[in-house]
């Protein structure tokens, strides 16, 4: 009988400890590490090194932790529609406006810009000249059936490329797997594949400048307004996503648009070349 009582006594203690441990590990206390902002953004801002540069600059002003998902503009907007974002930095104006018009976004403000560039193999098989505009350049690539690698995703870069193809009147999808090749990957990975395939590729200038495996590829310095690449900050509609950390989002976006934030953006360089420019 005594042994039974002892066993019951220790069993009760064991159960009590288990309950306490369960409460300890499952109780969600407001930890400092949970005070973070989730930014949905593009692979170009990751691959260019911009995010790793700008976040510590912001943290000199405010210690809020910034976590980011870099998956391309289309995926970033989709994630935000699912309330998996506190803030967006993306670069496809029509999609951003549609996002706001459908009440997923609250505000859209232009943040900075750079340019898309046409990266070409050394041999330049399409014989593209410096005075060619981007429409002529794409037309030459198609007419000569020179290899062209596209991201073929929902990114802002792919949207810009698609718009250029539309202006040429050529549907490159009809030549998919022939001279028109599709990666379905981010900018950095796509550049690597293009180098290996000796193909042309459209890239944002910042990622190309940061990219180390250039081999014999180079940029054809085409000056064309169709290559302007504008990044915007889009805030999330709190009525659609009530758990969005709108106060933290406002702090970060306001800093980026402040004089200090804009100065930090303009100061970001690679090999003494400025990667992004703010609007005066």
Secondary structure as UniProt FT lines:
FT   HELIX           2..26
FT   HELIX           32..34
FT   STRAND          36..41
FT   HELIX           43..47
FT   TURN            48..49
FT   HELIX           50..59
FT   TURN            60..61
FT   STRAND          65..70
FT   HELIX           73..81
FT   TURN            82..83
FT   STRAND          87..90
FT   HELIX           93..101
FT   TURN            102..103
FT   STRAND          105..120
FT   TURN            122..123
FT   TURN            125..126
FT   TURN            130..131
FT   HELIX           134..143
FT   TURN            144..145
FT   STRAND          148..150
FT   HELIX           156..168
FT   HELIX           172..175
FT   TURN            177..179
FT   STRAND          180..182
FT   HELIX           187..197
FT   STRAND          200..204
FT   HELIX           205..210
FT   TURN            215..216
FT   STRAND          218..220
FT   HELIX           225..227
FT   STRAND          228..236
FT   TURN            238..240
FT   TURN            242..243
FT   HELIX           246..257
FT   HELIX           259..266
FT   STRAND          269..270
FT   TURN            271..272
FT   STRAND          273..274
//
